């Protein structure tokens, strides 16, 4: 669930500047919608990708609703 994914993110060593998470639904869609409540995505389809930016110095400071939504795309989107 979204709490577990956030807990994992908070354990990432601070030497890493970016992070990629792979997961399954419904947990992934729930997690993404918790991370940035300004952009609600009803469903992240298979091979969907979502990007966020966080203005933090430590992964431990990442929190729900604090990220800047960057993009959402998926193969059948046609882009």
C-alpha positions as a Markdown table, in Angstrom:
| # | Residue | x | y | z |
|---|---|---|---|---|
| 1 | Unk | 0.0 | 0.0 | 0.0 |
| 2 | Unk | 1.0 | 3.7 | -0.2 |
| 3 | Unk | 2.3 | 3.7 | 3.4 |
| 4 | Unk | 4.7 | 0.8 | 2.7 |
| 5 | Unk | 6.0 | 2.4 | -0.5 |
| 6 | Unk | 6.6 | 5.7 | 1.3 |
| 7 | Unk | 8.5 | 3.9 | 4.0 |
| 8 | Unk | 10.7 | 2.2 | 1.4 |
| 9 | Unk | 11.4 | 5.6 | -0.2 |
| 10 | Unk | 12.5 | 7.0 | 3.1 |
| 11 | Unk | 15.1 | 4.3 | 3.5 |
| 12 | Unk | 16.9 | 5.1 | 0.2 |
| 13 | Unk | 20.5 | 6.3 | 0.8 |
| 14 | Unk | 20.8 | 10.0 | 0.3 |
| 15 | Unk | 23.7 | 9.6 | -2.2 |
| 16 | Unk | 21.1 | 8.8 | -4.8 |
| 17 | Unk | 19.5 | 11.8 | -6.6 |
| 18 | Unk | 16.7 | 9.9 | -8.3 |
| 19 | Unk | 14.6 | 6.8 | -7.7 |
| 20 | Unk | 12.4 | 4.6 | -9.9 |
| 21 | Unk | 9.7 | 2.4 | -8.3 |
| 22 | Unk | 8.0 | -0.5 | -10.0 |
| 23 | Unk | 4.7 | -1.8 | -8.5 |
| 24 | Unk | 1.3 | -3.2 | -9.2 |
| 25 | Unk | -2.2 | -1.9 | -8.9 |
| 26 | Unk | -4.2 | -0.9 | -7.1 |
| 27 | Unk | -1.3 | 0.0 | -4.8 |
| 28 | Unk | 0.7 | 2.0 | -7.4 |
| 29 | Unk | -2.3 | 4.2 | -8.4 |
| 30 | Unk | -3.2 | 4.8 | -4.8 |
| 31 | Unk | 0.4 | 5.7 | -4.0 |
| 32 | Unk | 0.7 | 8.2 | -6.9 |
| 33 | Unk | -2.5 | 9.9 | -5.9 |
| 34 | Unk | -1.4 | 10.2 | -2.3 |
| 35 | Unk | 2.0 | 11.7 | -3.4 |
| 36 | Unk | 0.4 | 14.6 | -5.2 |
| 37 | Unk | -3.3 | 15.3 | -4.6 |
| 38 | Unk | -3.5 | 18.1 | -7.2 |
| 39 | Unk | -3.4 | 15.6 | -10.1 |
| 40 | Unk | -5.7 | 12.6 | -9.7 |
| 41 | Unk | -5.0 | 9.6 | -12.0 |
| 42 | Unk | -7.9 | 7.2 | -12.0 |
| 43 | Unk | -5.7 | 4.2 | -13.1 |
| 44 | Unk | -2.1 | 3.7 | -14.1 |
| 45 | Unk | -2.3 | 1.1 | -16.8 |
| 46 | Unk | 0.3 | -1.6 | -17.5 |
| 47 | Unk | 3.7 | 0.1 | -18.3 |
| 48 | Unk | 2.4 | 3.5 | -17.2 |
| 49 | Unk | 4.9 | 5.9 | -15.9 |
| 50 | Unk | 4.5 | 8.9 | -13.6 |
| 51 | Unk | 7.1 | 11.5 | -12.6 |
| 52 | Unk | 7.4 | 13.7 | -9.6 |
| 53 | Unk | 10.0 | 16.1 | -8.3 |
| 54 | Unk | 10.7 | 16.7 | -4.6 |
| 55 | Unk | 12.6 | 19.7 | -3.3 |
| 56 | Unk | 14.3 | 17.8 | -0.4 |
| 57 | Unk | 17.9 | 17.0 | 0.6 |
| 58 | Unk | 17.1 | 13.7 | 2.2 |
| 59 | Unk | 14.8 | 10.9 | 1.1 |
| 60 | Unk | 13.5 | 10.7 | 4.6 |
| 61 | Unk | 11.9 | 14.2 | 4.0 |
| 62 | Unk | 9.7 | 12.9 | 1.1 |
| 63 | Unk | 6.0 | 13.0 | 2.2 |
| 64 | Unk | 2.5 | 12.7 | 0.8 |
| 65 | Unk | 1.1 | 15.7 | -1.0 |
| 66 | Unk | 4.5 | 17.5 | -1.2 |
| 67 | Unk | 5.7 | 16.6 | -4.7 |
| 68 | Unk | 5.6 | 18.5 | -7.9 |
| 69 | Unk | 3.8 | 16.4 | -10.6 |
| 70 | Unk | 5.9 | 16.2 | -13.8 |
| 71 | Unk | 4.2 | 13.8 | -16.2 |
| 72 | Unk | 2.0 | 10.7 | -16.7 |
| 73 | Unk | 2.2 | 8.6 | -19.8 |
| 74 | Unk | 1.5 | 5.0 | -21.0 |
| 75 | Unk | 2.1 | 3.1 | -24.2 |
| 76 | Unk | -1.5 | 3.2 | -25.5 |
| 77 | Unk | -1.7 | 7.0 | -24.9 |
| 78 | Unk | -0.6 | 7.5 | -28.5 |
| 79 | Unk | 2.1 | 10.1 | -27.7 |
